[in-house]
Amino acid sequence: MSAADAASEIWKRIFSFLAFVAVTLAFLTALWYFFSYADKVLEQRDARIQAQQALAAWSGTGGASGAIRLSEVSADDLEPCTVAKVYYANGTLAKEVRTPCP
């Protein structure tokens, strides 16, 4: 084997190793982004569920129709560290309730 062939073989191995490292890093980065996005989606889902439960409790009828009775709005239906604001159709703040953080 000549010196040129040996040098060429070394460069092939180095390139193969760098390509393997790049593909591995790309795969791990993709997994990282996927799982961080999944956490955000689960947080948003939980927030939507909490909002639907609060709306159902505040509607007076037990259904999440969107019609809210201001007399029914209370912080008892919210989880800790939550702020809920109820607005009139014209954009005026009707009522705001807060729950304390533990």
N, C-alpha and C positions, 0 to 999 in steps of 0.2 A: 504494500500500500504506500503510495507516494505521500509526500507532505501535504500536497494540495487536497488529496482525497481525505486525509486525516482532518485537516482544517475544515473541509466541507462537512464532514460527519459531525464534528463538534458543533458547528453552527446549526446543523439540522436538529441536533439534540437540544441545544439551547432554545431554538425557536419552538420546538415541540413543547418544551417545558413551559415557556412563557405563554404559549397558546393555551395550554392546560390550565395554568394559573388564571389567565384572563377569563376563560369560560367558567371556571369554578367561582371566581369573584362575581361574575355577572349573574350566575345562578343564585348565589347566596344573597346578593343584593335584591334580586327579584323576589325571593322568598321574604326578605325583610320588609319590602314595600307591601307585599300582599298581606302579610299578617298585621302590619300596622294599619293598613286600610280596613281590614276586617274588624279590628278593635274599634275604629271610629264608627263603622257601620253598626256594630252592636250597641255602642253608646247612643247613637241616634235612634235606633229601634227602641231601646229602653225609655228614652225621653218621649217618644211618640206614644208608647203604651201608657206611661204615667200621665201624659196630657189627656189621653182618651179616658182614663179612669177618673181624673179630676173633672172633666167635662160631664161625664155620666153622673158623678155625685152632685155636681152643681146644677144640673138641668132640672132637678126636682122630680123627674119621672124615672130616673135611673137609666135612661138611654142617652147615648152621645149624639143628640140631634144637633147640637150647636147652639140651641136656645138656652141661655144661662139666666138663672135667677140670681140677682146680686145678693139677695138675702141668704142664699145657699153657699156663696163663695166663702171658704174659710181655709186657713192654713192646715187644718187637720187632715185634709185629703192629699196633701203634698208630702214628698219625701224631704229629708233634711237638706239644707243648703239650696233651697229652691225659691225662685221668685216667679210669681205668676201675676200678669197684668191683664185686666179685662178692659177692652175698649168698646165704646159705642160705635155704631156704623159710621159716624162722621169723623172718627179718629180721636175723639176726646177720651181721656182715661177715665174709666168708670170706677175701677177698684183695683188695688194692688195688695197682694198678700205675700208675706215672706215667712220662711221657716228658718229657725236658727241652725247654725252649724254645730255639730257635736264637738 
